[in-house]
Amino acid sequence: MGEVFSTTVRRVADGALSVGGCDVRDLAGAYGTPLYIVDEEDLRGRARAFREGFGAAFGRYGAEVDVYYASKALLSSKIARWMFEDDMCMDVASGGELEIALRGGMPPERIGLHGNNKSDAELRRALEAGVGRIIVDSMTEIETLNAIALELDLVAPVMVRITTGVHAGGHEYIATAHEDQKFGLSLASGAAFEALLECHDAAGLRLNGIHTHIGSQILSLDAFQESAERMLGLRAAFAADTGIWLDEVDLGGGFAIRYTPDDEELAPHRAAAGVADAVAAAVDKVGGPWPRFSIEPGRAIAGPAGMTLYRVGVVKHVALEDGGARQYVAVDGGMSDHMRTITYGASYTATVASRVSEAEPARSRVVGKHCESGDIVVKDVELPSDTSRGDLLAVPATGAYGRTMSNNYNALLRPAVVSVRDGEADVHIRRDTLEDLLSWDVAP
Ligand SMILES: *Cc1c(COP(=O)(O)O)cnc(C)c1O
């Protein structure tokens, strides 16, 4: 099924799609649409590819690396359980994500807590649960966390989030390590160094290392090389000042995936070799003992493993100024379950999933049912000109930032998340019900 759908997707004999051995028509019948379908074998295969690929690539230099799954991409307690079983670590970025990870049985020492504005309650809960690392993001947080740790008579294991200034320019990536944004402590201004000294001196904190995250959908290994050099440079400067070589360096996530057949990906094994070589060159240049490294892929694990299944409702043909026409295919969800197109102008593709069509392809746009003209799922795609009400439509590569960014706009019910494997389906998150919706609303 091309390079965009997950690995177990096939066309069955009469032309419908199957995934994980399950016919999408049966899944739509059993769980309704829209539906997020997660290909278990694909998702866990990607997690293993990162763990084994990075393990082997860093192992060649005698170094160790941990892979943290960035759970904000797609989270359920069953996914946390998979990550635990597959020897992964996990990142969470709120108290809610932390509770789901713990419910799935992820050992707290394998959890990292992120966030630029963690509440006192979140910090307290993380400390009491015994999370392995809290990535501190500001001077305020360093003070607050130290006070809470002292009050609880605990020592908080911390890493400091560094803004390296690696400029992820152009449209190649969505940057998070340049200076003018909310995350981290700046390397250039000296704030990062000051934060390290502050953590080192704080009786309630144990400074384990430094963290950075360049951004998302990164294709270029040069960005990781530059980032690693700056991080190791900071580590060496800290050692020169204090005599301490920090134990850990986290280089973040953001490995690119394919959303459409035109996209390139930064596949786990290529990323592993590239990042390990870049890091080795940086260690050589900067000196000091090798730290333990970690990376944090989110979308590259969950994204390609997921698809959204919609039911087509209304099909309309609109004349365009260039003399052509566009087929508007409206589905039973939209910007409430699929935020990335309206938020980032992201590109996706789609295919009719319930049958094959012999009809001519038509220039098409897949839209939702919300009260906005920007409510677009797939901006440009060729779909059969006989696409019609009742057809199932599949949009691939929606595993990451699909369900986790979904909302109830227009009081729509958020779709279920179901995983499939070997012909069996398993509900991770059930669909919202009308009763849910009415229960959140306090009656007059
Ligand atoms: C979002 C995020 C990631 C994961 O990014 P992906 O693009 O999904 O790989 C990793 N680390 C941090 C700190 C993040 O905020």
Ligand as a Chemical Component Dictionary entry (heavy atoms), coordinates in Angstrom:
data_LIG
# 
_chem_comp.id                   LIG 
_chem_comp.type                 NON-POLYMER 
_chem_comp.pdbx_formal_charge   0 
_chem_comp.three_letter_code    LIG 
# 
loop_
_chem_comp_atom.comp_id 
_chem_comp_atom.atom_id 
_chem_comp_atom.alt_atom_id 
_chem_comp_atom.type_symbol 
_chem_comp_atom.charge 
_chem_comp_atom.model_Cartn_x 
_chem_comp_atom.model_Cartn_y 
_chem_comp_atom.model_Cartn_z 
_chem_comp_atom.pdbx_ordinal 
LIG C1 C1 C 0 7.185  16.830 21.186 1  
LIG C2 C2 C 0 8.482  16.492 21.778 2  
LIG C3 C3 C 0 9.205  15.392 21.320 3  
LIG C4 C4 C 0 8.734  14.529 20.177 4  
LIG O1 O1 O 0 8.671  15.191 18.965 5  
LIG P1 P1 P 0 8.302  14.327 17.661 6  
LIG O2 O2 O 0 8.317  15.306 16.553 7  
LIG O3 O3 O 0 6.947  13.755 17.906 8  
LIG O4 O4 O 0 9.340  13.268 17.545 9  
LIG C5 C5 C 0 10.377 15.085 21.952 10 
LIG N1 N1 N 0 10.853 15.829 22.989 11 
LIG C6 C6 C 0 10.188 16.905 23.446 12 
LIG C7 C7 C 0 10.734 17.659 24.574 13 
LIG C8 C8 C 0 8.992  17.280 22.857 14 
LIG O5 O5 O 0 8.339  18.357 23.309 15 
# 
loop_
_chem_comp_bond.comp_id 
_chem_comp_bond.atom_id_1 
_chem_comp_bond.atom_id_2 
_chem_comp_bond.value_order 
_chem_comp_bond.pdbx_ordinal 
LIG C1 C2 SING 1  
LIG C2 C3 SING 2  
LIG C2 C8 DOUB 3  
LIG C3 C4 SING 4  
LIG C3 C5 DOUB 5  
LIG C4 O1 SING 6  
LIG O1 P1 SING 7  
LIG P1 O2 DOUB 8  
LIG P1 O3 SING 9  
LIG P1 O4 SING 10 
LIG C5 N1 SING 11 
LIG N1 C6 DOUB 12 
LIG C6 C7 SING 13 
LIG C6 C8 SING 14 
LIG C8 O5 SING 15 
# 
